[in-house]
């Protein structure tokens, strides 16, 4: 009996539901308009109709965000000052080999811009193709040395260094100068990586010892109480700045603040270009000694010397023994610009 009643109930149940639904529907009532519900969609509509994925919240993510907000925000690291290396070069059999040695060093220095200036009326294919494969930020310039200045007793690379200075000033003429340091890197020299770390903190003009120069194992500024008071040198102790071209660096801001400071041809003598240039931008008292107050000689091999020529004790010297020939420099005031 019960089974028969259950069977009839389940047979009638669908029809009863259909009748109820039909009675509930009012044909005169308008159908509701479909509206978008962003919280049902994984995307929200952004500007211009673009669909932006909605960010789903979770207890773990919210807790992590709260922890991050409570932590102090790390400031971005300050940008390293750019080192601008001005390198005069000229055609000779070993030119590419020496440029390769320099490029191998410069590639290991962060934030370095190489300004290579050829002593030619036009760019050479050799240097152009070399720089294209060097993998370095670079600027390729060219300017010929007048024939009348190509004499053994006259200063060399004057026009090329001045061309590099002019490019720097023109580049930063209409924009605020970023921190930078200028360094004159002759193409027949060899430099250690530590040297670039030393020069990068230059505020105005920095100096350091140079190995194997002037007929000596090294030349260096003599420092007392953090100030340069003289020079240990093997040539022309009477020079205002008895220093090699590879022994100093200049802040970019100093170069831009002294637009007339250039290497001079008229009245300049061989070996005096460093002094003639530095007199225009600084004084001996303002020099910044690097390399532990100029008591350490960075690995520099000027003018094509090789590592095999290095004496074993080149970099082991006593500051007191270096004062046998000291030339106290004249105090030159900064020239007016």
HELIX and SHEET records of a PDB file:
HELIX    1   1 UNK A    2  UNK A   24  1                                  23    
HELIX    2   2 UNK A   38  UNK A   40  5                                   3    
HELIX    3   3 UNK A   47  UNK A   49  5                                   3    
HELIX    4   4 UNK A   59  UNK A   70  1                                  12    
HELIX    5   5 UNK A   95  UNK A  106  1                                  12    
HELIX    6   6 UNK A  125  UNK A  132  1                                   8    
HELIX    7   7 UNK A  147  UNK A  149  5                                   3    
HELIX    8   8 UNK A  158  UNK A  171  1                                  14    
HELIX    9   9 UNK A  193  UNK A  199  1                                   7    
HELIX   10  10 UNK A  245  UNK A  247  5                                   3    
HELIX   11  11 UNK A  252  UNK A  257  1                                   6    
HELIX   12  12 UNK A  273  UNK A  278  1                                   6    
HELIX   13  13 UNK A  284  UNK A  286  5                                   3    
HELIX   14  14 UNK A  291  UNK A  294  1                                   4    
HELIX   15  15 UNK A  307  UNK A  309  5                                   3    
HELIX   16  16 UNK A  321  UNK A  323  5                                   3    
SHEET    1   A 2 UNK A  43  UNK A  45  0                                        
SHEET    2   A 2 UNK A  51  UNK A  53 -1                                        
SHEET    1   B 7 UNK A 138  UNK A 142  0                                        
SHEET    2   B 7 UNK A 112  UNK A 118  1                                        
SHEET    3   B 7 UNK A  82  UNK A  89  1                                        
SHEET    4   B 7 UNK A 180  UNK A 184  1                                        
SHEET    5   B 7 UNK A 248  UNK A 251 -1                                        
SHEET    6   B 7 UNK A 205  UNK A 207 -1                                        
SHEET    7   B 7 UNK A 288  UNK A 289  1                                        
SHEET    1   C 4 UNK A 210  UNK A 213  0                                        
SHEET    2   C 4 UNK A 216  UNK A 224 -1                                        
SHEET    3   C 4 UNK A 227  UNK A 232 -1                                        
SHEET    4   C 4 UNK A 326  UNK A 327 -1                                        
END                                                                             
